[in-house]
Amino acid sequence: MDTKQTVIRIMADLFGVPEDEITLESSIGDFPKWDSLGHISLLQEIQDELDIEFEPEEIIELENVEDIVSLASRKENQA
C-alpha cells in the first residue's frame, strides 16, 4: 500500500467517511470529525502507522490531504 492509500485509509477510519469521498484537495473542516483535534489525531495515526515523525513547524504547513501525503512520503523516503 502506498503512502496516499495509507493516509486515505486512516482518514476514512478516523473520520467515518468512505475512502472515495476523500480527495487530495480535501482539507480540515471538510468532514465533521476533521476539526483541530481530529487533525492532531490524524497526524499521530499517520506517524504511528508509517513510523515517521512530523516536526511542529511542518505540521503548521499542512492544509490538505495532498500536503499530508507529500510530507509523509518525503519522511518515509528519508528513513
N, CA, C and O of each residue as an XYZ file, in Angstrom:
316
protein
N       0.849     -1.180      0.000
C       0.000      0.000      0.000
C       0.896      1.246      0.000
O       1.820      1.352      0.807
N       0.618      2.173     -0.901
C       1.456      3.370     -0.961
C       0.993      4.391      0.085
O      -0.030      4.215      0.746
N       1.768      5.443      0.206
C       1.517      6.449      1.240
C       0.143      7.086      1.095
O      -0.574      7.254      2.082
N      -0.227      7.439     -0.132
C      -1.528      8.070     -0.356
C      -2.658      7.159      0.106
O      -3.570      7.601      0.806
N      -2.601      5.887     -0.283
C      -3.642      4.940      0.116
C      -3.682      4.777      1.629
O      -4.758      4.685      2.218
N      -2.521      4.741      2.252
C      -2.456      4.594      3.705
C      -3.089      5.788      4.403
O      -3.880      5.620      5.331
N      -2.743      7.002      3.958
C      -3.295      8.219      4.565
C      -4.813      8.245      4.395
O      -5.536      8.550      5.344
N      -5.295      7.931      3.209
C      -6.741      7.949      2.952
C      -7.458      6.887      3.778
O      -8.548      7.146      4.288
N      -6.877      5.706      3.921
C      -7.481      4.653      4.747
C      -7.575      5.099      6.203
O      -8.603      4.904      6.852
N      -6.502      5.697      6.713
C      -6.502      6.184      8.093
C      -7.574      7.258      8.273
O      -8.316      7.247      9.255
N      -7.646      8.184      7.319
C      -8.647      9.248      7.400
C     -10.061      8.685      7.385
O     -10.904      9.105      8.178
N     -10.325      7.747      6.500
C     -11.660      7.161      6.395
C     -12.052      6.501      7.715
O     -13.173      6.671      8.194
N     -11.121      5.747      8.298
C     -11.393      5.081      9.574
C     -11.610      6.093     10.698
O     -12.550      5.964     11.482
N     -10.751      7.084     10.770
C     -10.789      8.054     11.857
C     -11.995      8.985     11.771
O     -12.610      9.312     12.786
N     -12.324      9.406     10.558
C     -13.392     10.389     10.378
C     -14.731      9.773     10.000
O     -15.732     10.482      9.898
N     -14.761      8.450      9.789
C     -16.022      7.772      9.494
C     -16.627      8.163      8.160
O     -17.843      8.316      8.045
N     -15.777      8.326      7.148
C     -16.250      8.663      5.802
C     -15.726      7.631      4.811
O     -14.677      7.032      5.046
N     -16.434      7.413      3.709
C     -15.946      6.484      2.688
C     -14.652      7.004      2.058
O     -14.488      8.207      1.852
N     -13.748      6.088      1.759
C     -12.470      6.473      1.162
C     -12.656      7.260     -0.130
O     -11.877      8.167     -0.420
N     -13.693      6.916     -0.914
C     -13.868      7.591     -2.202
C     -14.362      9.033     -2.061
O     -14.439      9.753     -3.057
N     -14.695      9.461     -0.853
C     -15.074     10.858     -0.625
C     -13.866     11.729     -0.282
O     -13.980     12.953     -0.218
N     -12.721     11.107     -0.065
C     -11.516     11.829      0.313
C     -10.666     12.050     -0.939
O     -10.278     11.099     -1.618
N     -10.389     13.310     -1.227
C      -9.551     13.652     -2.381
C      -8.292     14.358     -1.900
O      -8.182     14.715     -0.727
N      -7.351     14.556     -2.802
C      -6.136     15.283     -2.445
C      -6.438     16.721     -2.044
O      -5.661     17.346     -1.322
N      -7.565     17.242     -2.514
C      -7.945     18.618     -2.186
C      -8.723     18.724     -0.877
O      -8.946     19.831     -0.386
N      -9.139     17.598     -0.305
C      -9.869     17.632      0.969
C      -9.008     18.317      2.023
O      -7.802     18.083      2.111
N      -9.654     19.175      2.827
C      -8.900     19.903      3.845
C      -9.652     19.926      5.166
O     -10.819     19.542      5.244
N      -8.966     20.378      6.192
C      -9.540     20.416      7.531
C     -10.884     21.145      7.484
O     -11.005     22.221      6.899
N     -11.880     20.538      8.110
C     -13.221     21.093      8.122
C     -14.142     20.494      7.068
O     -15.353     20.709      7.117
N     -13.589     19.745      6.117
C     -14.425     19.150      5.063
C     -15.297     18.006      5.587
O     -16.327     17.692      4.992
N     -14.896     17.391      6.681
C     -15.656     16.299      7.282
C     -15.936     16.672      8.735
O     -15.087     17.284      9.383
N     -17.107     16.318      9.260
C     -17.480     16.747     10.614
C     -16.429     16.443     11.689
O     -16.229     17.251     12.597
N     -15.767     15.306     11.600
C     -14.799     14.945     12.636
C     -13.397     15.498     12.366
O     -12.491     15.320     13.181
N     -13.215     16.176     11.209
C     -11.898     16.725     10.900
C     -11.830     18.173     11.362
O     -11.876     19.114     10.569
N     -11.718     18.310     12.673
C     -11.529     19.618     13.285
C     -10.089     19.677     13.796
O      -9.274     18.834     13.422
N      -9.768     20.638     14.625
C      -8.380     20.766     15.080
C      -7.925     19.546     15.883
O      -6.791     19.092     15.731
N      -8.797     19.019     16.728
C      -8.440     17.824     17.492
C      -8.335     16.608     16.570
O      -7.424     15.793     16.715
N      -9.257     16.489     15.632
C      -9.202     15.395     14.658
C      -7.946     15.463     13.814
O      -7.388     14.430     13.444
N      -7.494     16.672     13.505
C      -6.284     16.868     12.708
C      -5.062     16.316     13.455
O      -4.231     15.620     12.872
N      -4.969     16.633     14.737
C      -3.854     16.132     15.548
C      -3.914     14.617     15.647
O      -2.884     13.950     15.541
N      -5.108     14.062     15.849
C      -5.274     12.606     15.915
C      -4.856     11.961     14.594
O      -4.185     10.929     14.582
N      -5.258     12.578     13.488
C      -4.899     12.067     12.167
C      -3.386     12.020     11.992
O      -2.832     11.000     11.582
N      -2.731     13.115     12.303
C      -1.278     13.167     12.127
C      -0.567     12.159     13.025
O       0.428     11.559     12.620
N      -1.078     11.971     14.246
C      -0.479     10.986     15.148
C      -0.638      9.568     14.598
O       0.301      8.773     14.639
N      -1.822      9.256     14.087
C      -2.071      7.930     13.499
C      -1.146      7.676     12.311
O      -0.605      6.580     12.163
N      -0.967      8.690     11.469
C      -0.089      8.551     10.301
C       1.348      8.325     10.751
O       2.042      7.459     10.218
N       1.791      9.102     11.726
C       3.156      8.927     12.238
C       3.355      7.521     12.802
O       4.376      6.886     12.540
N       2.390      7.037     13.568
C       2.492      5.707     14.163
C       2.507      4.621     13.095
O       3.330      3.707     13.142
N       1.598      4.724     12.137
C       1.469      3.698     11.103
C       2.695      3.640     10.196
O       3.158      2.558      9.836
N       3.218      4.811      9.830
C       4.329      4.865      8.877
C       5.695      4.928      9.561
O       6.731      4.925      8.895
N       5.689      4.984     10.885
C       6.926      5.066     11.664
C       7.774      6.257     11.234
O       8.964      6.129     10.948
N       7.126      7.417     11.196
C       7.788      8.673     10.855
C       7.454      9.694     11.928
O       6.625      9.439     12.801
N       8.107     10.860     11.861
C       7.804     11.917     12.829
C       7.754     13.260     12.123
O       8.687     13.640     11.415
N       6.649     13.977     12.326
C       6.490     15.318     11.784
C       7.020     16.325     12.801
O       6.804     16.173     14.003
N       7.707     17.340     12.318
C       8.186     18.423     13.173
C       7.058     19.450     13.340
O       6.238     19.618     12.438
N       7.012     20.136     14.491
C       5.947     21.124     14.714
C       5.834     22.158     13.590
O       4.727     22.518     13.189
N       6.967     22.633     13.086
C       6.921     23.642     12.023
C       6.382     23.063     10.719
O       5.845     23.802      9.893
N       6.517     21.747     10.519
C       5.952     21.098      9.336
C       4.439     20.953      9.474
O       3.702     21.135      8.506
N       3.987     20.630     10.668
C       2.561     20.417     10.923
C       1.766     21.687     10.624
O       0.652     21.616     10.107
N       2.328     22.826     10.944
C       1.652     24.109     10.714
C       1.334     24.314      9.238
O       0.337     24.952      8.901
N       2.177     23.775      8.353
C       2.035     23.969      6.912
C       1.015     23.029      6.266
O       0.655     23.229      5.106
N       0.546     22.019      6.982
C      -0.336     21.001      6.405
C      -1.770     21.507      6.329
O      -2.426     21.690      7.355
N      -2.258     21.734      5.103
C      -3.598     22.275      4.931
C      -4.577     21.332      4.272
O      -5.786     21.478      4.451
N      -4.080     20.355      3.502
C      -4.989     19.425      2.828
C      -4.342     18.044      2.712
O      -3.206     17.842      3.139
N      -5.071     17.113      2.138
C      -4.587     15.733      2.031
C      -3.302     15.681      1.209
O      -2.375     14.945      1.546
N      -3.249     16.454      0.141
C      -2.048     16.454     -0.701
C      -0.812     16.862      0.098
O       0.247     16.253     -0.053
N      -0.932     17.873      0.937
C       0.186     18.310      1.777
C       0.626     17.186      2.723
O       1.820     16.939      2.894
N      -0.342     16.517      3.325
C      -0.045     15.443      4.278
C       0.643     14.279      3.565
O       1.653     13.765      4.047
N       0.104     13.867      2.427
C       0.681     12.748      1.663
C       2.099     13.095      1.216
O       3.005     12.267      1.312
N       2.287     14.310      0.732
C       3.599     14.738      0.253
C       4.643     14.704      1.371
O       5.740     14.177      1.186
N       4.298     15.265      2.524
C       5.228     15.274      3.648
C       5.495     13.867      4.155
O       6.644     13.515      4.421
N       4.456     13.061      4.294
C       4.622     11.686      4.771
C       5.516     10.891      3.809
O       6.359     10.109      4.250
N       5.336     11.086      2.521
C       6.161     10.388      1.523
C       7.633     10.791      1.663
O       8.527      9.945      1.631
N       7.862     12.090      1.818
C       9.250     12.561      1.986
C       9.875     11.960      3.246
O      11.032     11.540      3.236
N       9.098     11.927      4.328
C       9.609     11.383      5.582
C       9.922      9.888      5.442
O      10.934      9.414      5.958
N       9.060      9.156      4.751
C       9.308      7.722      4.549
C      10.577      7.498      3.745
O      11.348      6.582      4.031
N      10.791      8.324      2.751
C      11.976      8.170      1.892
C      13.264      8.539      2.607
O      14.341      8.088      2.219
N      13.161      9.359      3.651
C      14.337      9.737      4.432
C      14.740      8.654      5.428
O      15.890      8.585      5.862
N      13.782      7.820      5.775
C      14.030      6.782      6.799
C      14.952      5.694      6.294
O      15.258      4.754      7.028
